[in-house]
């Protein structure tokens, strides 16, 4: 029983760390995109893709939890880390495209 609690504690700790990384990068990106949208008089439409990126992380978290319940921890961590990496890469390319650099 203690092993199961420790496994889930580590899983949620890793999830919180990844959410912290995403928050640390999405918060400044959202403010830059919002300023860019306001200067182009487009409203906040530039923020919509960021929402989809965060929703993809939410899906991966739910999928990882399902894998953890099945006892397949490598698959669970794979879902979390791979989706975080994909979200960060897509965020980078989106910011690069929107800022024109």
N, C-alpha and C positions, 0 to 999 in steps of 0.2 A: 504494500500500500504506500509506503514512504517513497519507494522508487517511482511509482506512478505520479505522486505529487511533485517530486523533484523534476521529472520529465516535463510535466505540464508547466511548472514554474519557469523552467528554462525556456520552453517554447514561448510563453507569454512575454518573458523578459526580452528575448530576441525580437519578437514582434514589436514591442514598445521601442526598442532601439532603432528598428527600421522605420517606424513611424516618425521617430525623432529626426532621422536623416531626411526623410521625405518632407517633413515640416520645415526643416532648416533650409531646404532648397526651394520648396514651393512658395513659401511666404515671400521671399524677395522676388521670385519670378512673377508671382501674381501682382505685386505692386508695380513692377516694371511694365508688365503687359497692360495693367489698368491705366497707367500714365500714358502709354503709347496709344491705347484706344481712345482716351479722352482727347489727345492731341489730334487724332484723326477723325474725331466726332463719330465714332463707331459704337459708343456705349461700352458695355462690358462683354461684348460678344467674343472677344479674344480669350476670355477666361473659360469658355465652354469646353475646349479640349482638355484643359487642366482637370475639369470635373470628371471627364471620361477616364483620364489617367488614374485618378484617385479611386474611381469605381472599379477599375481593373485590379488595383491593389486589394480592395475590399473583397472582390471575388476570389482572388488568390488566397487571401487569409481564410475565407470560409472553406475553400477547397483544402487548404493545408490543415485546418482543424479536423476536417473529415478524414484526411489521411492519418492524422495523429490518433484519432479514435480507433482506427483500424490497426494501429501499432506500426505503421510504416513511417518512421520518423525521418528517414532520409528523403523520402518523397515530400513530406511536409515541409522540411527546410528547403528543399529544392524549389517548391512552389513559391515560398516566401522570398528567397534570395533572387531567383531568376526573374520574378515579376518586379521586384524592386530595381534590379539592374535594367530591365527593359523600360520601366517607367522613367528612370533617370536618363537613359539614352534618348528616348522619345521626347522628353522635356528639353533636353539639350538641342536636339534638331529643331523642335518647334520654336524655341527662343531664337535660334540662329536664323531661321526663316523669317520670323516676325520682325527682328531687328535689322535684317538685311546685312549681317556680317558674315 
